[in-house]
Amino acid sequence: MAMIVNATTIDAAIGGAEICLHELQSAATTLQSEAPNVGIGQEDVLQQFLGIVNQCVTALEAPQANLQKNIGTLQTLVGIVRQMESASIS
C-alpha cells in the first residue's frame, strides 16, 4: 500500500509535533511552578518531592530539542512539496 505524501499530510504532522512540544513545555512549567507549594512545613518530604519533580521536568524537557528540529525539517519538506505540487498543477 502506497502512502500519499502531500502538503496537507505534512502540515498535520507539523501540527501534531507542535502540540506535543506545547504539552511537554506546559507540563514542565506547571510542575516547576506548583511543586514548591506542596509539603510546606515538612522540609524532608518536600526535598524528596522536589527531587522527583526535577527529574520529571528533565524528562519532559529532553525530547523538546528533537521535536523543534523535526518541526523545522517538516517545514522545509512541506515547502518543497508545495513547490512540486504547484509545478505539477501549472
Residue pairs with C-beta under 8 A, 6 or more apart in sequence:
5 81
6 81
6 85
7 78
7 81
7 82
7 85
10 74
10 77
10 78
10 81
11 78
13 74
14 71
14 74
14 75
14 78
17 67
17 70
17 71
17 74
18 71
20 67
21 64
21 67
21 68
21 71
24 60
24 61
24 63
24 64
24 67
25 60
25 64
27 60
28 56
28 57
28 60
28 61
31 53
31 56
31 57
31 60
32 53
32 57
35 49
35 50
35 53
36 50
38 46
38 49
39 45
39 46
39 49
40 46
